[in-house]
Amino acid sequence: MVVLPEGPEGFEVEYVDADGVRRRVRLAECWTEPFGRLPPVRTVRSYPGQKSVTRQYWAATTRGPLLVESHLERHHAMLLDFDPQVTGLAAQPFRLFWPTGRGRRGHVPDFFARRADGEGLVVDVRPDDRIEPDDAEAFAATARACELAGWRFSRVGAVDAVLLANVKWLAGYRHPRYDRPELRQSLLEVFAAPEALFAGVGRVGDRLTVLPVLYHLLWRQFLHVDLDKVMLGPDSMVGPAERVR
């Protein structure tokens, strides 16, 4: 049975602040820190025989790298980066401590995201079939701490294959270098009403020149296309987006 602290005083948080100073304080003292912009609290190193993959994901949201430890973490970093409501994003944001019958335990969540409405979102990445009792305890403690701090907690696993493939394709065009203002405006005008992807691009200009700009606009969600049900292709219907960033 997991016994969690009743109030924020039972939790402690270790993090590296904006000045590079490592701190460990009570949860009540730090929940206003800009965790979506702070450096990681720990360094993740590769080692021989490692089953997971340690690498970096370049986030368009922050114009900088995020440290990820597996393909699945990279996928979720990409989905958070793709979310137009995410304005801040950090990996390995802090180490949470809480008391147990075996002494104090610690856990480092995978991501912290700050949303446009100011809400904090803490994310742990772990497939359903890989959650051991200690993991379940850590996720329950993290969820409780987030509740006390006014943040939201999400434990995520496998990503739908169609959505993943489509977003991975668009992520290839997430860098600002694909934004060409003179083509952007033409594309927004052409797709002001839904139209097939290739047909609309052909109305703007040379396909090889225009497509990268269109994919960048779809990544930034200035334009909308259904990414959940079918693979992105020439006949995909592209139209105006309800929300943009």
N, C-alpha and C positions, 0 to 999 in steps of 0.2 A: 504493500500500500504506500502511495506517495503522499507525504504530508508536506504541504507547501506553506510558506509564511502567510500570515493573515494580512499584513500590511507591507508597504514598500520598504520599511526599515529592515525587514529580514533579508532583502536582496542587496547585493553589492554589484557594482559594474566597474570593470577595468577597461580603459580605453586610452587611446593616444589622442591628445587634443590638437587643435589647429597649430599650436606652436611646437609640436613634436614631443610634448611632455606626457609621459605615461602616468595615468591617474587611476586610483581605485577608491571609489566613493559609494555612499549609499545611493540606491536607485532614486530616492526622492531628491537628491542633489544634482542629478545630471539629465533628467528626462527632457530638458529643453536644449541640450547640446545638439549641434548640427551634424548628427551621425551620418547623414547622407552625403557629407563632404569630408569626413575625417579619414585619415589613413588607416590601414588594417591594423588590428591589435596584435596579430601574430604573423610570422613568416612561414609560408608553406614551402617545403623543400621536396624535391624529387629524390628517390632512392631506388637502388637496384631491386627488380622484382615487383615494383609498385603496380597494383592493379588499376588504380585510378590514374587520371592524366592531369598533371599540374601545368597550367598554362595561363595566359592572359586573354581577356576579352576587351577589345577597345570599345568603350561605351560612347555613343554619340551624345547621350544625355549630359555627360560630364566632360566630354572631350579628353578622356584619359583611360588608362587601363584598369581593369578589375581582375583580381586574382581569383581563379577558379580551380577546383581540384578534380573535376571530372567532366566528361562530355555532358552529363545531365545538368550539372551546375552551369556550364556554359550556355546550354539551351535556355535555362531559366533567367540567366543574366541577360540574354538576348531578348527574351519576352518582356522583361521589366524595362529594358532599354527602348523597346518598341511601344510601350504603353505611353500614350500622349499625356497622361496625367502625372507621370513620374518626372519630377524636377530635380531630384537628388538621388544618387545611387552609390552605395559603398559595399565592398565585400569584407568579410571578417570584421564587422564593425566594432564589436566589443565582446568581452568575456563576462558572462553573467555568473554570479556565485549565489548559492542559497544553502541553508542549513538542512542536513539530513541526519538520520540516526547514525550514519557512518562518518559524520563530519561534514565539512562544507564541500559541495560539489561545484564544478564549473562547466560552462558550455559556451562555445562560440557559435552564434548563428551564422548562416552563410551570407545573408544580405540584409541591408537596411535601405529602404526606399522612402523618400519624402515625396508626398503627393502635392498637387497644385493647391488643394484645399487646406494644406498644412498637416494632414494626417501622416503619422509615421507607420510604416509597414515593415515588420520583421519577418524574414523568410528563411525557412530551413528546407533543404532539398534532401529528400530521402524516399526512395520507392517504398510502397506498402509492404513488400515482401522482405525488406531489409531493416525492419524496425525491431531491435532487441529491447528487452525490458529497460536497460539503462537509457536507451534512446527515447523510449516512451516517457520516462521520468524527466529527461532533459527537455523534451518538447512541452510537457505539461507545465514544467517550471517556467519555461520561456513564455508560454501563453499566459500564465498567471501574472508574470512581471509586466507583460505588454498590457494586460487589462488594467493593472494598477497605474501604469504610466500614461494610459490613454492612447496607446498604439494598437494596431491590429497585428495579429500573428497569423501566418499561413505556413502550413507544412505541405509541400508540393512533391509530386512524384513524376511519373512518366507523362510525356507530352503527346497529344494526338499527332499521328504521323503526318496527316495532310497539313495541319496548321504549322507544324514544325518545318516541313519542307518549304512551304510558302514564305514563312517569315525568314528562314535562312537565306532564301533567294533575295528577298528585299534587303536583308542586312548587308549583302554585298555592295549595296549602293547607299549605305547610311552616311558615308563621309560627306561633309559639306562641299567637297570638290565637284560633286555631281549636281549641284544646284546651279543652274544657269538661268538667271532672271528673265532673259528675253524669251526663252522657251517655256519657262514656268508659267508665265501669264497666258501664253497661247494654249498650253495644255489645260489650264484651269477653265479657259473659255470653251474649248472643244468639249470637255467632259462636264460642263455645267449641267448637262442632261446625260443620263446613262448611255454609254455607247461601248461597243466591242473594243477591246484593247488595241489590237492592230489597226482596226479601221480608224479609230481616233488618232492614233499616232501618225498614220499615213496622211491625215489632213494637216498635220503640223509641219512635217518635213521628212527628211531622210531617216529611216527607221533606226539605223545604227547610231545616229546622232541623238535622236529624240528619246529612244527607249531608256537609256540610263537616267535621264532627267525624270521621266515618268515614274520609274521605280523608286527614285529618291522621294518624289512627292507622295507615293504610296507608303513608303517607309515613314515619312513624317506625318502621314495621314491628313495631308491637305486634300487628297482624293481617297475614295473608298473603293475597295473591291472585296468580294467575299473570299476569305482565306480559310474558312473552317470546313467547307464541304467538298470542294473540288480543287484540283491543282491549277495554279495560275497558268494561263495560256493565252493564245491569240484571241480566243472568243470570250474571254472573261469580261464581264460587264463592269466598266469603271464609271464612277459617278462622283458627285460632290460628297464631301465628308461632313458629318454633323458636328464633329469636334476636330479642331486642329490645334497644333502647338507651334 
